[in-house]
Amino acid sequence: QVQLVESGGGLVQAGGSLRLSCAVSGRNLRNYIMGWFRQAPGKEREFVLYISWGSGNTYCVDSVKGRFTISRDTAKNTLSLQMNSLQPEDTAVYYCAAGGKLSSSPSLWDYWGQGTQVTVST
């Protein structure tokens, strides 16, 4: 079992930056893929980025490429999301997630954090 606790959300002006953290605990973390999803008001939860806890390989969707970076610290068991050049359309609740299989479908991920609000003002 994996436990995830996010922190670091808040309000930022367009063009600004935020860094989200996710404290990760559990066994056999190397077997998991860690991801960040987001859910805007009235919209479905969408996949944003992932990182393999074991290999460090990453992937992100085109809408955040060059702006968002996912990383992990295996010594501190922390997953991070650095968000730069934020835009109002990035406003959403951001969730970290862990799963054994890479998928953009939220239903196929096994564990979720509680979510943290990110609001980008114009």
C-alpha positions, 0 to 999 in steps of 0.5 A, spaced: 500 500 500 502 507 498 500 513 502 500 520 498 500 527 501 500 533 497 502 540 499 504 546 496 498 549 492 496 556 492 494 562 488 499 565 483 498 570 478 499 568 470 506 567 468 508 565 475 511 559 478 509 554 484 512 547 486 507 542 489 510 536 493 507 529 495 510 525 500 510 518 499 510 512 503 509 505 502 513 498 500 516 496 494 516 503 491 520 502 485 515 497 482 510 504 482 509 509 477 508 516 480 503 521 476 500 528 477 493 529 475 489 535 475 481 536 475 478 543 473 471 545 475 466 542 471 471 537 467 474 530 468 480 529 472 486 529 466 493 526 466 498 531 466 505 527 467 508 521 470 515 518 473 517 511 474 520 511 481 525 506 479 528 508 473 526 516 473 523 516 466 518 521 465 513 523 460 508 529 460 502 531 456 503 537 450 499 542 454 505 543 459 511 541 456 516 546 457 513 549 463 512 543 468 517 538 470 516 532 475 521 529 479 522 524 485 527 524 491 528 517 492 532 518 499 526 523 502 520 519 498 518 525 495 515 527 489 515 534 486 511 538 480 515 544 478 510 549 474 513 555 471 509 560 466 502 558 469 496 560 465 489 561 468 487 554 464 492 551 469 487 552 475 485 546 478 485 541 483 492 537 483 493 530 485 499 525 485 497 518 484 501 511 484 500 505 480 503 499 477 501 500 470 502 507 466 495 509 463 492 516 462 485 513 465 485 515 472 481 509 474 487 505 472 491 508 478 491 505 485 493 510 490 491 518 490 493 523 494 487 528 497 489 534 492 491 541 492 488 547 489 492 551 484 489 557 482 492 562 477 489 569 476 490 573 470 
